[in-house]
Amino acid sequence: MSGTAWLVLPTFNEAGNIEAIVAAAIAQLELCAEQGYRVLIVEDDEDSRFLVGHALECAGALVTSVASASSALDFIESHRDSPASTESFKAIAEKHITKQMDLQKNGRLDWFFNEWVYGTEIPRYGFKYTLQPDEGGKTKVHVELTQSEVDENFAMFVPIFADYGNGMVRLGQLGIVGNATRVVDFTLEHKPKKVALNAYKDVLER
């Protein structure tokens, strides 16, 4: 027996925290399906997409995640009468690839799938930072990100977070290729208590 059901989740502003969103997702999954149920997550926030997807996988669901409604609708329509595969999902993802994700500037996601689907390498990251006062009460941040134990073509966007006292806030992400160190300086409006790399383990690392 098969069918389609919608999991309607609160936004981050409505829920107040990601834990409430995850709890709502799991509760609805338990009501509408047994283990093995397939779930398509449509969420433009990368952290929310990762955390909700991980929770649903732990609950027994087979999860596919996309960042936009157009990608989701395309994926559903393309597989309405046929099973999905890794390559078919890759084709849909490449059809809706963003400029930021086009790391190789060729309109393809080979770099991502070769590393995280077909490959076995797991990077190790080193992270250092300093905070210095800047003009107008702002804070200058100096960051050094090191990636190691991978081959020369291994590329990744690694997220950086800041803690202002109410939990981690995502600042952005740094792209890095191969065994290398990247140095970046940027300015924040307020001084954080802490700056951290990959706080929610979006990226698998040693």
Long-range contacts (C-beta under 8 A, 24 or more apart in sequence): 5-32, 5-33, 7-32, 7-39, 9-52, 12-45, 12-48, 17-167, 18-47, 18-48, 18-51, 18-52, 21-48, 21-51, 21-52, 22-51, 22-52, 22-55, 25-52, 25-55, 25-56, 26-55, 26-56, 26-59, 29-56, 29-59, 29-61, 30-59, 33-61, 34-60, 35-59, 35-60, 35-61, 36-60, 36-61, 36-62, 37-61, 37-62, 38-62, 38-63, 38-64, 39-63, 39-64, 40-64, 40-65, 40-66, 40-72, 40-75, 40-76, 41-65, 41-66, 42-66, 42-67, 42-68, 42-69, 42-71, 42-72, 43-67, 44-68, 46-159, 46-170, 46-202, 47-159, 47-170, 47-200, 47-202, 50-200, 50-202, 51-200, 64-89, 66-92, 66-93, 66-96, 67-96, 67-98, 68-96, 70-96, 71-95, 71-96, 86-113, 86-117, 100-157, 103-155, 103-157, 103-175, 104-155, 111-153, 111-155, 115-154, 115-155, 115-156, 116-204, 121-149, 121-150, 121-151, 121-154, 122-149, 122-204, 122-205, 122-206, 123-147, 123-148, 123-149, 123-150, 123-154, 123-156, 123-203, 123-204, 123-205, 123-206, 124-148, 124-149, 124-205, 124-206, 125-158, 125-197, 125-198, 125-205, 126-181, 127-196, 127-197, 129-195, 131-191, 131-192, 131-195, 133-191, 134-187, 137-190, 138-187, 138-188, 138-189, 138-190, 139-187, 139-188, 139-189, 139-190, 139-191, 139-192, 140-185, 140-186, 140-187, 141-185, 141-186, 141-187, 141-188, 141-195, 142-183, 142-184, 142-185, 143-174, 143-183, 143-184, 143-185, 143-186, 143-195, 144-181, 144-182, 144-183, 145-174, 145-176, 145-181, 145-182, 145-183, 145-184, 145-197, 146-180, 146-181, 146-182, 147-176, 147-177, 147-178, 147-179, 147-180, 147-181, 148-179, 149-179, 149-206, 150-178, 150-179, 151-178, 152-177, 152-178, 152-179, 153-177, 153-178, 154-178, 156-203, 157-203, 158-197, 158-198, 158-203, 159-197, 159-198, 159-199, 159-200, 159-202, 159-203, 160-195, 160-196, 160-197, 161-195, 161-196, 161-197, 161-199, 161-200, 162-188, 162-192, 162-194, 162-195, 162-196, 163-192, 163-193, 163-194, 163-195, 163-196, 164-190, 164-192, 164-193, 165-193, 168-196, 168-199, 168-200, 171-195
